Amino acid sequence: METIYQLVMLDMDGTFLDSRGTGRVPNEWAYEAFKKSLSHFGLVLSIPEIDAQFLQPLRAEGADGVRAFCARFGLPCDEFWTRRETDVIEAKIEAIRTGKIILCASSEQIIRYLSERYSLAVVSDSQQASVDFTLEYFNLKPYFTVWFGRKSTLKDLDTRKPNPFYINRVLRELSLPRAAAILVDDSPVGVLAAKHAGIDSVLITRDEEKRKHYESEPTFVVTGIGELGTVL
């Protein structure tokens, strides 16, 4: 089909990497990594407690949410965050190596298809080390021009979507106008980041309510990455 796009940016987790894992609960590998971090400081929390006391504040408030968590439990914040980042990166890499984390269905085929028609980039809220390893392990690096994950300092939480920080960085590095780019993401937060950057977006979802979570309508909606060929 006719297209104005020159660049397709892909989110990673949930878009082409199924990082939920094979545990009893989604992302069990990540919870276990966090429990390992807590154990270093003599803390034990259940998964519901981790959700309520750490993950919800992290998602809502970023670095301030982490600082509030550390203050609540008397943790040295910078030391805690460094350990948490190290543990979750190591756990994710191990989960990929052991086959607990795999590519989403049809990911390699559609990435290859898109690479023949567009420049490709990754813009992920995962740590840069996780993005690097994922692309290397699954032999995807040849398909991408650039790829970015966030840095692992506490302040770098502010670069997560819906902040368009890495979208804008890719556009600058490739010297492309905003009208030439589109972002593919499995989250309304990514769609909102695309809106903030002034670019089009594709939302991957089977959940109609997920589309309405933010007041930002995607340009296209598909139910899986394998359907991208129908809109791009």
PLY file of the C-alpha trace (Angstrom):
ply
format ascii 1.0
element vertex 232
property float x
property float y
property float z
element edge 231
property int vertex1
property int vertex2
end_header
0.00 0.00 0.00
1.06 3.61 -0.51
2.83 5.05 2.52
4.49 8.27 3.53
6.61 6.58 6.20
10.35 6.13 6.01
10.89 4.97 9.60
9.05 2.48 11.80
9.89 2.57 15.51
9.05 -0.51 17.55
8.52 -0.82 21.26
10.05 -4.06 22.56
8.24 -5.71 25.50
4.79 -6.87 24.49
5.33 -5.66 20.93
7.88 -8.13 19.55
9.17 -9.69 22.79
6.79 -11.72 24.95
8.40 -10.85 28.26
5.59 -12.17 30.44
7.50 -15.41 30.80
6.21 -18.89 31.55
5.69 -18.60 35.31
2.46 -19.04 37.23
1.85 -15.30 37.03
2.87 -12.90 34.25
6.39 -11.51 34.74
7.12 -13.94 37.57
10.83 -13.77 36.65
10.76 -10.01 37.33
9.02 -10.42 40.69
11.63 -12.99 41.72
14.38 -10.58 40.68
12.81 -7.85 42.80
12.47 -10.19 45.77
16.19 -10.90 45.39
16.90 -7.17 45.54
14.73 -6.78 48.64
16.42 -9.71 50.38
19.74 -7.86 50.21
18.18 -5.26 52.51
16.41 -7.80 54.73
12.94 -7.20 53.28
10.30 -9.71 52.21
7.20 -8.64 50.25
4.50 -10.64 48.49
3.59 -10.06 44.85
0.45 -8.06 45.79
2.57 -5.95 48.17
5.16 -5.37 45.44
2.39 -4.29 43.08
0.77 -1.89 45.53
3.81 -0.50 47.32
6.42 -0.40 44.56
5.10 -0.91 41.01
2.05 1.34 41.23
4.03 4.30 42.64
6.82 3.63 40.13
4.41 3.74 37.19
2.51 6.76 38.46
5.33 8.89 39.83
8.57 7.53 38.39
11.64 8.36 40.44
9.54 10.07 43.13
7.57 6.84 43.57
10.80 4.90 44.06
12.06 7.46 46.58
8.79 7.20 48.51
9.12 3.41 48.59
12.69 3.67 49.87
11.69 6.22 52.50
8.88 3.96 53.68
11.27 1.09 54.34
14.37 3.10 55.26
16.35 2.01 52.19
19.39 3.84 50.76
17.70 4.87 47.54
20.58 5.03 45.08
22.07 1.75 46.33
18.67 0.06 46.24
17.91 1.23 42.71
21.31 0.16 41.40
20.81 -3.32 42.84
17.25 -3.54 41.54
18.36 -2.64 38.01
21.24 -5.13 38.09
19.02 -7.94 39.37
16.21 -7.37 36.86
18.60 -7.13 33.89
20.36 -10.34 34.91
17.02 -12.11 35.46
15.65 -11.02 32.10
18.77 -12.17 30.27
18.60 -15.52 32.05
14.89 -15.87 31.22
15.66 -15.27 27.54
18.53 -17.78 27.57
16.38 -20.45 29.18
13.42 -19.91 26.85
11.08 -18.42 29.45
10.98 -15.20 27.43
10.50 -15.60 23.69
9.64 -13.51 20.65
5.98 -12.77 20.03
4.48 -14.90 17.25
5.47 -13.76 13.75
7.88 -11.13 15.10
10.97 -12.14 13.15
9.05 -12.47 9.90
7.33 -9.10 10.18
10.52 -7.34 11.30
12.29 -8.76 8.26
9.39 -7.66 6.04
9.40 -4.13 7.45
13.19 -3.83 7.20
12.94 -4.30 3.45
10.63 -1.31 3.19
11.57 1.08 6.02
14.35 2.02 8.38
13.66 0.37 11.74
14.40 1.51 15.28
13.65 0.24 18.78
12.45 2.65 21.48
11.95 0.74 24.72
11.40 1.55 28.38
13.49 -1.52 29.22
17.11 -1.00 30.18
19.61 -0.56 27.36
21.43 -3.73 28.40
18.20 -5.72 28.02
17.52 -4.26 24.57
21.09 -4.96 23.45
20.95 -8.56 24.62
17.51 -9.23 23.13
18.47 -8.03 19.67
21.77 -9.91 19.80
20.31 -13.18 21.13
17.48 -13.35 18.59
19.71 -12.17 15.70
17.61 -9.07 15.09
20.34 -6.42 15.07
20.83 -6.51 11.28
17.26 -5.34 10.78
17.54 -2.19 12.91
19.31 1.09 12.23
19.29 2.24 15.88
17.91 0.92 19.15
17.44 2.61 22.48
16.48 1.51 25.96
16.66 3.71 28.99
19.71 4.18 31.13
19.69 2.63 34.58
20.03 5.68 36.82
17.04 6.72 38.89
16.69 10.05 37.08
16.42 8.24 33.75
12.99 6.97 34.76
11.84 10.40 33.56
12.66 9.38 29.97
10.03 6.63 29.94
6.94 6.92 27.78
4.75 8.95 27.55
7.85 11.14 27.46
8.87 11.19 23.76
12.57 11.45 24.71
13.84 8.45 22.72
11.43 8.98 19.83
12.88 12.46 19.45
16.41 11.12 19.77
15.87 8.65 16.93
14.43 11.38 14.71
17.42 13.61 15.41
19.95 10.85 14.79
18.36 9.88 11.48
17.57 13.48 10.47
13.99 12.59 9.58
10.87 14.76 9.76
8.12 13.71 12.14
5.70 13.02 9.31
8.05 10.28 8.08
7.89 8.21 11.29
5.41 5.93 13.02
5.61 4.12 16.39
4.32 0.59 17.01
3.51 -0.09 20.69
1.34 -2.43 22.74
0.46 0.26 25.30
-1.67 3.43 25.26
1.29 5.05 27.03
3.31 4.52 23.85
0.51 5.97 21.75
0.55 9.03 24.00
4.33 9.31 23.60
3.86 9.25 19.84
1.27 12.02 20.12
3.65 14.09 22.24
6.33 13.58 19.58
3.95 14.55 16.79
4.14 11.22 14.95
1.63 8.54 13.95
1.17 5.32 15.91
0.01 1.72 15.75
-1.49 0.18 18.89
-1.25 -3.59 19.29
-4.15 -4.76 21.44
-7.11 -7.11 21.63
-8.60 -5.08 24.49
-10.99 -2.35 23.37
-10.83 -0.70 26.79
-7.06 -0.45 26.54
-7.47 1.94 23.62
-9.49 4.30 25.79
-7.13 4.39 28.75
-5.55 7.58 27.45
-7.19 10.29 25.41
-5.02 9.63 22.42
-6.35 7.64 19.50
-3.78 5.59 17.58
-3.52 5.98 13.82
-4.00 2.22 13.37
-4.99 -0.68 15.63
-3.95 -4.31 15.11
-4.33 -7.36 17.31
-0.75 -8.62 16.92
2.56 -7.71 15.36
1.90 -10.15 12.53
-0.85 -7.85 11.27
1.45 -4.88 10.69
1.72 -5.75 7.02
-1.96 -4.80 6.66
-1.34 -1.19 7.71
2.32 -0.59 6.80
0 1
1 2
2 3
3 4
4 5
5 6
6 7
7 8
8 9
9 10
10 11
11 12
12 13
13 14
14 15
15 16
16 17
17 18
18 19
19 20
20 21
21 22
22 23
23 24
24 25
25 26
26 27
27 28
28 29
29 30
30 31
31 32
32 33
33 34
34 35
35 36
36 37
37 38
38 39
39 40
40 41
41 42
42 43
43 44
44 45
45 46
46 47
47 48
48 49
49 50
50 51
51 52
52 53
53 54
54 55
55 56
56 57
57 58
58 59
59 60
60 61
61 62
62 63
63 64
64 65
65 66
66 67
67 68
68 69
69 70
70 71
71 72
72 73
73 74
74 75
75 76
76 77
77 78
78 79
79 80
80 81
81 82
82 83
83 84
84 85
85 86
86 87
87 88
88 89
89 90
90 91
91 92
92 93
93 94
94 95
95 96
96 97
97 98
98 99
99 100
100 101
101 102
102 103
103 104
104 105
105 106
106 107
107 108
108 109
109 110
110 111
111 112
112 113
113 114
114 115
115 116
116 117
117 118
118 119
119 120
120 121
121 122
122 123
123 124
124 125
125 126
126 127
127 128
128 129
129 130
130 131
131 132
132 133
133 134
134 135
135 136
136 137
137 138
138 139
139 140
140 141
141 142
142 143
143 144
144 145
145 146
146 147
147 148
148 149
149 150
150 151
151 152
152 153
153 154
154 155
155 156
156 157
157 158
158 159
159 160
160 161
161 162
162 163
163 164
164 165
165 166
166 167
167 168
168 169
169 170
170 171
171 172
172 173
173 174
174 175
175 176
176 177
177 178
178 179
179 180
180 181
181 182
182 183
183 184
184 185
185 186
186 187
187 188
188 189
189 190
190 191
191 192
192 193
193 194
194 195
195 196
196 197
197 198
198 199
199 200
200 201
201 202
202 203
203 204
204 205
205 206
206 207
207 208
208 209
209 210
210 211
211 212
212 213
213 214
214 215
215 216
216 217
217 218
218 219
219 220
220 221
221 222
222 223
223 224
224 225
225 226
226 227
227 228
228 229
229 230
230 231
